[in-house]
C-alpha cells in the first residue's frame, strides 16, 4: 500500500451537483486514499443548494464547494490526476 493519495477528477457539464457530490463523497469516504476534484465543460457558476446541503452535512469543507471549469485542470501547475471520470453523457461537449 502507498501513502500517496490518488487524485480523482469528476467531470460533468454544469459542475453544480453530480460531480460536486462525487468529489465530496470520494474524498470523505476514502479516508485519505483518494482526493476528489470536480469540474464542468460549461459550469453553472454555483453549487446546487441540495448538493451543497448534502455535502456540508457530511462535513465537507464549504471552501471546497464551487462550480469550476475543467480548464482549471489543464495548466501545468494543476494537480496531476490519476483518474478522470465523467458523470454525464454531455461532459465531452
N, C-alpha and C positions, 0 to 999 in steps of 0.2 A: 504494500500500500504506500502511496505517496502522501506527503504533507501538502502538496500543491493543490490549491482549489482550481477546479476547471471552470472556465468561463463559458456560459451558455447564452446565446443571443436569440431571443424570440422575436420574429418579425410578423407584422400584420399590416393592414392598410392604415388604419386610423391611430393605432397605438394609444387606445383610450380604455380598453377593457381586457380582452383576452390575453394579449401579450403582456400587459401590466400584471395581471393575475398570475400568469406563468412565471414572470420574473420574480415576483414576491414569493410564490409558493416554492419554487425550486431553491431559492436562497434560504428560506426558513426551514423547509423540511429536510434539506440535505445536511444540515448542521455543519456547514463549513466545507463540505466536499465540493459543492457547486456554488458558483456566484452567478446569479441571473441578471441579465440585461434585457431591455426591450426597445424596439423602435418600429417606426412605420414608414411606408413609402409615401403616404400623404397624411401625416399626423394631424389630428384634430386640434392639438394645442391645449387640451385639457383632459384630465382623467375622468372617466365616467364616475358619477357620485356613488353608485352602488359598488363598483370595483374598489374605489377609494375606501369606503367604509369597511368592506370585507378585509382588505389587507391591513388597514390600520387596526382592526380588531385582533389581527394576528400579530400585532406589534412590529409590523414592517415600518421602517423609518419614513416619516412623512416627507423628509427632504429627498428621498429617492423617487418620489412619485411625480413624474411629469411626462408629458407626451413628447417623444423625441423623433427626429427624422433619422432614418438609417444612415444618412451621410455622416453623422457624428462618429460612426464606427469605421469610416473609410479612410481616415487620415492616418499618417504614420505613427502618431502618438496615441492613437486609440488603443484600448486594451485588446490583446490578442484573443480571438475567440476560438475555443476548442470545438464547440458545437454551434451550429446555426440551424434553427428550427422555425419553419413557417407555421402559423396557426390559422391561416385563412387562405383560400384559393386566390385571392386578388393581390396578395402581397408582392407578387412579381411585377406589378404594373407601376 
